[in-house]
Amino acid sequence: MKSKVDKFREREYMVPGVVKGLIHMFAVDKGTHDKRMVFDGSGSGLNATLWAPHFGLPTVRCTHRSLLRGYWQNDMDIGEMFLCF
């Protein structure tokens, strides 16, 4: 977990100074050898002030129906794009 926090500090997502807002974070397993940091914005009131529309993720069956011969799919881990808020 320390390495995850150090990475945040290196990228200046968190900087030393006066704390204006506090969001609790915890780790969950990501695969068998890694951890993912999860931010809980409910305690600070952040979740109540942000709005995000619900979107359902397609199932494999739905995705397969829309693929044609010669089409390609991609699996990207873009989780860090959400850390700059």
N, CA, C and O atoms as a Tinker XYZ file with bonds, in Angstrom:
   340  protein
     1  N      0.831000   -1.189000    0.000000    73     2
     2  CA     0.000000    0.000000    0.000000    64     1     3
     3  C      0.877000    1.254000    0.000000    63     2     4     5
     4  O      0.537000    2.253000   -0.635000    81     3
     5  N      1.999000    1.200000    0.710000    73     3     6
     6  CA     2.883000    2.362000    0.762000    64     5     7
     7  C      3.356000    2.753000   -0.627000    63     6     8     9
     8  O      3.440000    3.941000   -0.939000    81     7
     9  N      3.665000    1.774000   -1.463000    73     7    10
    10  CA     4.134000    2.094000   -2.819000    64     9    11
    11  C      3.053000    2.798000   -3.626000    63    10    12    13
    12  O      3.364000    3.650000   -4.458000    81    11
    13  N      1.778000    2.455000   -3.393000    73    11    14
    14  CA     0.671000    3.123000   -4.082000    64    13    15
    15  C      0.569000    4.584000   -3.650000    63    14    16    17
    16  O      0.392000    5.478000   -4.478000    81    15
    17  N      0.681000    4.811000   -2.351000    73    15    18
    18  CA     0.616000    6.183000   -1.835000    64    17    19
    19  C      1.819000    6.988000   -2.318000    63    18    20    21
    20  O      1.680000    8.157000   -2.678000    81    19
    21  N      2.995000    6.371000   -2.326000    73    19    22
    22  CA     4.190000    7.057000   -2.827000    64    21    23
    23  C      4.018000    7.465000   -4.294000    63    22    24    25
    24  O      4.451000    8.546000   -4.695000    81    23
    25  N      3.393000    6.610000   -5.082000    73    23    26
    26  CA     3.137000    6.921000   -6.491000    64    25    27
    27  C      2.213000    8.139000   -6.616000    63    26    28    29
    28  O      2.413000    8.990000   -7.483000    81    27
    29  N      1.212000    8.213000   -5.750000    73    27    30
    30  CA     0.311000    9.375000   -5.743000    64    29    31
    31  C      1.080000   10.647000   -5.416000    63    30    32    33
    32  O      0.879000   11.689000   -6.041000    81    31
    33  N      1.959000   10.548000   -4.432000    73    31    34
    34  CA     2.731000   11.734000   -4.026000    64    33    35
    35  C      3.687000   12.171000   -5.118000    63    34    36    37
    36  O      3.850000   13.368000   -5.353000    81    35
    37  N      4.328000   11.214000   -5.796000    73    35    38
    38  CA     5.249000   11.549000   -6.894000    64    37    39
    39  C      4.532000   12.291000   -8.015000    63    38    40    41
    40  O      5.095000   13.199000   -8.626000    81    39
    41  N      3.299000   11.905000   -8.280000    73    39    42
    42  CA     2.511000   12.546000   -9.344000    64    41    43
    43  C      1.777000   13.787000   -8.866000    63    42    44    45
    44  O      1.064000   14.431000   -9.635000    81    43
    45  N      1.952000   14.118000   -7.602000    73    43    46
    46  CA     1.356000   15.295000   -6.961000    64    45    47
    47  C     -0.167000   15.278000   -6.985000    63    46    48    49
    48  O     -0.805000   16.326000   -7.081000    81    47
    49  N     -0.756000   14.056000   -6.896000    73    47    50
    50  CA    -2.198000   13.951000   -6.678000    64    49    51
    51  C     -2.509000   14.340000   -5.243000    63    50    52    53
    52  O     -3.598000   14.828000   -4.938000    81    51
    53  N     -1.521000   14.113000   -4.351000    73    51    54
    54  CA    -1.587000   14.547000   -2.958000    64    53    55
    55  C     -0.313000   15.318000   -2.668000    63    54    56    57
    56  O      0.774000   14.905000   -3.071000    81    55
    57  N     -0.442000   16.426000   -1.976000    73    55    58
    58  CA     0.727000   17.227000   -1.614000    64    57    59
    59  C      0.635000   17.601000   -0.133000    63    58    60    61
    60  O     -0.462000   17.680000    0.420000    81    59
    61  N      1.782000   17.829000    0.506000    73    59    62
    62  CA     1.756000   18.248000    1.907000    64    61    63
    63  C      1.066000   19.605000    2.041000    63    62    64    65
    64  O      1.156000   20.447000    1.148000    81    63
    65  N      0.388000   19.804000    3.149000    73    63    66
    66  CA    -0.268000   21.086000    3.396000    64    65    67
    67  C     -1.504000   20.915000    4.253000    63    66    68    69
    68  O     -1.715000   19.877000    4.880000    81    67
    69  N     -2.312000   21.954000    4.263000    73    67    70
    70  CA    -3.544000   21.958000    5.047000    64    69    71
    71  C     -4.561000   21.024000    4.389000    63    70    72    73
    72  O     -4.761000   21.069000    3.175000    81    71
    73  N     -5.191000   20.191000    5.187000    73    71    74
    74  CA    -6.200000   19.264000    4.669000    64    73    75
    75  C     -7.531000   19.994000    4.587000    63    74    76    77
    76  O     -8.080000   20.422000    5.602000    81    75
    77  N     -8.045000   20.131000    3.371000    73    75    78
    78  CA    -9.340000   20.799000    3.166000    64    77    79
    79  C    -10.465000   19.790000    2.993000    63    78    80    81
    80  O    -11.630000   20.116000    3.220000    81    79
    81  N    -10.136000   18.603000    2.606000    73    79    82
    82  CA   -11.125000   17.546000    2.436000    64    81    83
    83  C    -10.474000   16.211000    2.711000    63    82    84    85
    84  O     -9.304000   16.005000    2.388000    81    83
    85  N    -11.216000   15.315000    3.298000    73    83    86
    86  CA   -10.652000   14.024000    3.666000    64    85    87
    87  C    -11.485000   12.918000    3.034000    63    86    88    89
    88  O    -12.700000   12.851000    3.217000    81    87
    89  N    -10.816000   12.064000    2.296000    73    87    90
    90  CA   -11.467000   10.912000    1.695000    64    89    91
    91  C    -10.725000    9.673000    2.166000    63    90    92    93
    92  O     -9.514000    9.551000    1.982000    81    91
    93  N    -11.458000    8.764000    2.769000    73    91    94
    94  CA   -10.854000    7.523000    3.235000    64    93    95
    95  C    -10.550000    6.618000    2.047000    63    94    96    97
    96  O    -11.275000    6.611000    1.052000    81    95
    97  N     -9.476000    5.864000    2.168000    73    95    98
    98  CA    -9.135000    4.920000    1.110000    64    97    99
    99  C     -8.763000    3.585000    1.743000    63    98   100   101
   100  O     -8.320000    3.515000    2.890000    81    99
   101  N     -8.955000    2.538000    0.964000    73    99   102
   102  CA    -8.604000    1.198000    1.417000    64   101   103
   103  C     -8.176000    0.394000    0.201000    63   102   104   105
   104  O     -8.397000    0.803000   -0.939000    81   103
   105  N     -7.566000   -0.746000    0.455000    73   103   106
   106  CA    -7.043000   -1.574000   -0.636000    64   105   107
   107  C     -7.912000   -2.806000   -0.832000    63   106   108   109
   108  O     -8.435000   -3.378000    0.125000    81   107
   109  N     -8.055000   -3.202000   -2.090000    73   107   110
   110  CA    -8.700000   -4.463000   -2.436000    64   109   111
   111  C     -7.749000   -5.214000   -3.363000    63   110   112   113
   112  O     -6.916000   -4.614000   -4.041000    81   111
   113  N     -7.887000   -6.520000   -3.378000    73   111   114
   114  CA    -7.025000   -7.327000   -4.236000    64   113   115
   115  C     -7.313000   -7.056000   -5.704000    63   114   116   117
   116  O     -8.468000   -6.940000   -6.113000    81   115
   117  N     -6.252000   -6.957000   -6.485000    73   115   118
   118  CA    -6.342000   -6.817000   -7.942000    64   117   119
   119  C     -5.522000   -7.971000   -8.510000    63   118   120   121
   120  O     -4.299000   -7.886000   -8.623000    81   119
   121  N     -6.203000   -9.028000   -8.858000    73   119   122
   122  CA    -5.488000  -10.226000   -9.268000    64   121   123
   123  C     -4.909000  -10.923000   -8.050000    63   122   124   125
   124  O     -5.444000  -10.817000   -6.946000    81   123
   125  N     -3.824000  -11.628000   -8.259000    73   123   126
   126  CA    -3.225000  -12.375000   -7.153000    64   125   127
   127  C     -1.999000  -11.698000   -6.548000    63   126   128   129
   128  O     -1.564000  -12.066000   -5.457000    81   127
   129  N     -1.435000  -10.706000   -7.253000    73   127   130
   130  CA    -0.191000  -10.111000   -6.770000    64   129   131
   131  C     -0.220000   -8.595000   -6.664000    63   130   132   133
   132  O      0.830000   -7.971000   -6.511000    81   131
   133  N     -1.382000   -7.999000   -6.740000    73   131   134
   134  CA    -1.439000   -6.535000   -6.724000    64   133   135
   135  C     -2.629000   -6.083000   -5.895000    63   134   136   137
   136  O     -3.526000   -6.868000   -5.586000    81   135
   137  N     -2.620000   -4.812000   -5.542000    73   135   138
   138  CA    -3.710000   -4.193000   -4.790000    64   137   139
   139  C     -4.214000   -2.993000   -5.578000    63   138   140   141
   140  O     -3.456000   -2.355000   -6.308000    81   139
   141  N     -5.492000   -2.691000   -5.425000    73   139   142
   142  CA    -6.091000   -1.495000   -6.021000    64   141   143
   143  C     -6.569000   -0.602000   -4.889000    63   142   144   145
   144  O     -7.209000   -1.072000   -3.948000    81   143
   145  N     -6.264000    0.665000   -4.978000    73   143   146
   146  CA    -6.736000    1.613000   -3.976000    64   145   147
   147  C     -8.153000    2.026000   -4.322000    63   146   148   149
   148  O     -8.453000    2.364000   -5.467000    81   147
   149  N     -9.020000    1.997000   -3.322000    73   147   150
   150  CA   -10.409000    2.398000   -3.497000    64   149   151
   151  C    -10.658000    3.608000   -2.607000    63   150   152   153
   152  O    -10.335000    3.598000   -1.419000    81   151
   153  N    -11.230000    4.639000   -3.190000    73   151   154
   154  CA   -11.536000    5.855000   -2.451000    64   153   155
   155  C    -13.004000    5.849000   -2.071000    63   154   156   157
   156  O    -13.868000    5.659000   -2.928000    81   155
   157  N    -13.297000    6.057000   -0.790000    73   155   158
   158  CA   -14.669000    6.087000   -0.298000    64   157   159
   159  C    -15.064000    7.538000   -0.081000    63   158   160   161
   160  O    -14.717000    8.141000    0.935000    81   159
   161  N    -15.790000    8.090000   -1.039000    73   159   162
   162  CA   -16.199000    9.493000   -0.954000    64   161   163
   163  C    -17.483000    9.710000   -0.198000    63   162   164   165
   164  O    -17.947000   10.846000   -0.102000    81   163
   165  N    -18.086000    8.650000    0.350000    73   163   166
   166  CA   -19.377000    8.813000    1.029000    64   165   167
   167  C    -19.239000    9.517000    2.374000    63   166   168   169
   168  O    -20.109000   10.308000    2.738000    81   167
   169  N    -18.177000    9.253000    3.116000    73   167   170
   170  CA   -18.009000    9.869000    4.437000    64   169   171
   171  C    -17.742000   11.360000    4.386000    63   170   172   173
   172  O    -18.090000   12.083000    5.320000    81   171
   173  N    -17.128000   11.830000    3.307000    73   171   174
   174  CA   -16.798000   13.252000    3.200000    64   173   175
   175  C    -17.909000   14.057000    2.541000    63   174   176   177
   176  O    -17.843000   15.286000    2.511000    81   175
   177  N    -18.922000   13.388000    2.017000    73   175   178
   178  CA   -19.990000   14.083000    1.309000    64   177   179
   179  C    -19.719000   14.237000   -0.177000    63   178   180   181
   180  O    -20.547000   14.792000   -0.899000    81   179
   181  N    -18.575000   13.757000   -0.649000    73   179   182
   182  CA   -18.221000   13.893000   -2.060000    64   181   183
   183  C    -19.216000   13.176000   -2.962000    63   182   184   185
   184  O    -19.631000   13.716000   -3.987000    81   183
   185  N    -19.600000   11.960000   -2.582000    73   183   186
   186  CA   -20.539000   11.200000   -3.413000    64   185   187
   187  C    -21.874000   11.922000   -3.576000    63   186   188   189
   188  O    -22.510000   11.827000   -4.626000    81   187
   189  N    -22.296000   12.641000   -2.545000    73   187   190
   190  CA   -23.584000   13.332000   -2.610000    64   189   191
   191  C    -23.533000   14.544000   -3.533000    63   190   192   193
   192  O    -24.564000   14.952000   -4.068000    81   191
   193  N    -22.347000   15.129000   -3.730000    73   191   194
   194  CA   -22.251000   16.337000   -4.559000    64   193   195
   195  C    -21.896000   16.046000   -6.006000    63   194   196   197
   196  O    -22.126000   16.885000   -6.877000    81   195
   197  N    -21.339000   14.872000   -6.277000    73   195   198
   198  CA   -20.997000   14.510000   -7.652000    64   197   199
   199  C    -22.122000   13.702000   -8.268000    63   198   200   201
   200  O    -22.747000   12.878000   -7.601000    81   199
   201  N    -22.373000   13.940000   -9.533000    73   199   202
   202  CA   -23.396000   13.184000  -10.236000    64   201   203
   203  C    -22.744000   12.432000  -11.374000    63   202   204   205
   204  O    -21.963000   12.999000  -12.138000    81   203
   205  N    -23.055000   11.193000  -11.483000    73   203   206
   206  CA   -22.568000   10.389000  -12.604000    64   205   207
   207  C    -23.725000    9.525000  -13.074000    63   206   208   209
   208  O    -24.327000    8.809000  -12.274000    81   207
   209  N    -24.041000    9.583000  -14.350000    73   207   210
   210  CA   -25.143000    8.759000  -14.839000    64   209   211
   211  C    -24.789000    7.277000  -14.742000    63   210   212   213
   212  O    -23.628000    6.890000  -14.882000    81   211
   213  N    -25.786000    6.477000  -14.507000    73   211   214
   214  CA   -25.572000    5.033000  -14.461000    64   213   215
   215  C    -25.462000    4.506000  -15.888000    63   214   216   217
   216  O    -26.260000    4.859000  -16.756000    81   215
   217  N    -24.500000    3.690000  -16.108000    73   215   218
   218  CA   -24.411000    3.047000  -17.407000    64   217   219
   219  C    -24.128000    1.567000  -17.189000    63   218   220   221
   220  O    -23.233000    1.192000  -16.432000    81   219
   221  N    -24.897000    0.753000  -17.858000    73   219   222
   222  CA   -24.718000   -0.689000  -17.732000    64   221   223
   223  C    -23.626000   -1.175000  -18.665000    63   222   224   225
   224  O    -23.555000   -0.749000  -19.817000    81   223
   225  N    -22.792000   -2.045000  -18.185000    73   223   226
   226  CA   -21.754000   -2.614000  -19.032000    64   225   227
   227  C    -22.336000   -3.792000  -19.806000    63   226   228   229
   228  O    -23.085000   -4.591000  -19.243000    81   227
   229  N    -22.006000   -3.907000  -21.068000    73   227   230
   230  CA   -22.560000   -5.011000  -21.852000    64   229   231
   231  C    -21.984000   -6.348000  -21.409000    63   230   232   233
   232  O    -20.851000   -6.429000  -20.934000    81   231
   233  N    -22.767000   -7.369000  -21.569000    73   231   234
   234  CA   -22.285000   -8.712000  -21.280000    64   233   235
   235  C    -21.497000   -9.221000  -22.480000    63   234   236   237
   236  O    -21.538000   -8.624000  -23.556000    81   235
   237  N    -20.789000  -10.311000  -22.295000    73   235   238
   238  CA   -20.034000  -10.907000  -23.397000    64   237   239
   239  C    -20.993000  -11.290000  -24.522000    63   238   240   241
   240  O    -20.675000  -11.110000  -25.698000    81   239
   241  N    -22.148000  -11.810000  -24.170000    73   239   242
   242  CA   -23.133000  -12.211000  -25.177000    64   241   243
   243  C    -23.572000  -11.013000  -26.029000    63   242   244   245
   244  O    -23.661000  -11.122000  -27.252000    81   243
   245  N    -23.845000   -9.871000  -25.385000    73   243   246
   246  CA   -24.249000   -8.669000  -26.135000    64   245   247
   247  C    -23.113000   -8.182000  -27.033000    63   246   248   249
   248  O    -23.343000   -7.802000  -28.181000    81   247
   249  N    -21.902000   -8.193000  -26.513000    73   247   250
   250  CA   -20.756000   -7.735000  -27.290000    64   249   251
   251  C    -20.514000   -8.654000  -28.475000    63   250   252   253
   252  O    -20.239000   -8.187000  -29.580000    81   251
   253  N    -20.612000   -9.940000  -28.254000    73   251   254
   254  CA   -20.364000  -10.916000  -29.315000    64   253   255
   255  C    -21.351000  -10.740000  -30.473000    63   254   256   257
   256  O    -20.985000  -10.922000  -31.635000    81   255
   257  N    -22.588000  -10.390000  -30.160000    73   255   258
   258  CA   -23.601000  -10.196000  -31.208000    64   257   259
   259  C    -23.237000   -9.054000  -32.142000    63   258   260   261
   260  O    -23.588000   -9.084000  -33.322000    81   259
   261  N    -22.534000   -8.044000  -31.630000    73   259   262
   262  CA   -22.230000   -6.870000  -32.447000    64   261   263
   263  C    -20.914000   -6.988000  -33.214000    63   262   264   265
   264  O    -20.594000   -6.118000  -34.023000    81   263
   265  N    -20.156000   -8.041000  -32.973000    73   263   266
   266  CA   -18.879000   -8.211000  -33.672000    64   265   267
   267  C    -19.091000   -8.908000  -35.012000    63   266   268   269
   268  O    -19.870000   -9.855000  -35.124000    81   267
   269  N    -18.399000   -8.429000  -35.997000    73   267   270
   270  CA   -18.428000   -9.048000  -37.313000    64   269   271
   271  C    -17.057000   -9.640000  -37.616000    63   270   272   273
   272  O    -16.075000   -9.318000  -36.946000    81   271
   273  N    -16.990000  -10.493000  -38.613000    73   271   274
   274  CA   -15.719000  -11.102000  -39.002000    64   273   275
   275  C    -14.701000   -9.996000  -39.326000    63   274   276   277
   276  O    -15.011000   -9.055000  -40.057000    81   275
   277  N    -13.509000  -10.119000  -38.787000    73   275   278
   278  CA   -12.466000   -9.125000  -39.023000    64   277   279
   279  C    -12.417000   -8.018000  -37.979000    63   278   280   281
   280  O    -11.479000   -7.222000  -37.979000    81   279
   281  N    -13.417000   -7.946000  -37.075000    73   279   282
   282  CA   -13.406000   -6.943000  -36.011000    64   281   283
   283  C    -12.421000   -7.353000  -34.919000    63   282   284   285
   284  O    -12.166000   -8.541000  -34.723000    81   283
   285  N    -11.875000   -6.381000  -34.220000    73   283   286
   286  CA   -10.952000   -6.625000  -33.120000    64   285   287
   287  C    -11.520000   -6.000000  -31.857000    63   286   288   289
   288  O    -12.271000   -5.027000  -31.919000    81   287
   289  N    -11.157000   -6.564000  -30.711000    73   287   290
   290  CA   -11.516000   -5.986000  -29.426000    64   289   291
   291  C    -10.245000   -5.686000  -28.645000    63   290   292   293
   292  O     -9.175000   -6.218000  -28.940000    81   291
   293  N    -10.384000   -4.825000  -27.643000    73   291   294
   294  CA    -9.237000   -4.416000  -26.845000    64   293   295
   295  C     -9.652000   -4.362000  -25.380000    63   294   296   297
   296  O    -10.787000   -3.998000  -25.070000    81   295
   297  N     -8.763000   -4.714000  -24.499000    73   295   298
   298  CA    -8.989000   -4.627000  -23.061000    64   297   299
   299  C     -7.931000   -3.691000  -22.489000    63   298   300   301
   300  O     -6.746000   -4.024000  -22.478000    81   299
   301  N     -8.353000   -2.529000  -22.016000    73   299   302
   302  CA    -7.407000   -1.531000  -21.505000    64   301   303
   303  C     -7.695000   -1.241000  -20.034000    63   302   304   305
   304  O     -8.854000   -1.138000  -19.633000    81   303
   305  N     -6.645000   -1.112000  -19.240000    73   303   306
   306  CA    -6.779000   -0.716000  -17.841000    64   305   307
   307  C     -6.538000    0.783000  -17.774000    63   306   308   309
   308  O     -5.390000    1.228000  -17.766000    81   307
   309  N     -7.594000    1.552000  -17.726000    73   307   310
   310  CA    -7.475000    3.016000  -17.718000    64   309   311
   311  C     -7.848000    3.590000  -16.350000    63   310   312   313
   312  O     -8.256000    4.745000  -16.233000    81   311
   313  N     -7.696000    2.754000  -15.322000    73   311   314
   314  CA    -8.104000    3.145000  -13.975000    64   313   315
   315  C     -7.460000    4.422000  -13.469000    63   314   316   317
   316  O     -8.098000    5.174000  -12.732000    81   315
   317  N     -6.202000    4.694000  -13.843000    73   315   318
   318  CA    -5.515000    5.869000  -13.308000    64   317   319
   319  C     -6.043000    7.181000  -13.872000    63   318   320   321
   320  O     -5.752000    8.245000  -13.325000    81   319
   321  N     -6.812000    7.128000  -14.955000    73   319   322
   322  CA    -7.343000    8.374000  -15.503000    64   321   323
   323  C     -8.328000    9.018000  -14.522000    63   322   324   325
   324  O     -8.589000   10.217000  -14.621000    81   323
   325  N     -8.873000    8.256000  -13.589000    73   323   326
   326  CA    -9.843000    8.792000  -12.644000    64   325   327
   327  C     -9.183000    9.387000  -11.400000    63   326   328   329
   328  O     -9.886000    9.872000  -10.513000    81   327
   329  N     -7.863000    9.361000  -11.313000    73   327   330
   330  CA    -7.184000    9.847000  -10.109000    64   329   331
   331  C     -6.953000   11.349000  -10.135000    63   330   332   333
   332  O     -6.576000   11.916000   -9.109000    81   331
   333  N     -7.157000   11.999000  -11.234000    73   331   334
   334  CA    -6.946000   13.446000  -11.335000    64   333   335
   335  C     -8.264000   14.180000  -11.143000    63   334   336   337
   336  O     -8.770000   14.797000  -12.081000    81   335
   337  N     -8.818000   14.122000   -9.958000    73   335   338
   338  CA   -10.060000   14.853000   -9.720000    64   337   339
   339  C     -9.865000   15.897000   -8.658000    63   338   340
   340  O    -10.805000   16.617000   -8.320000    81   339
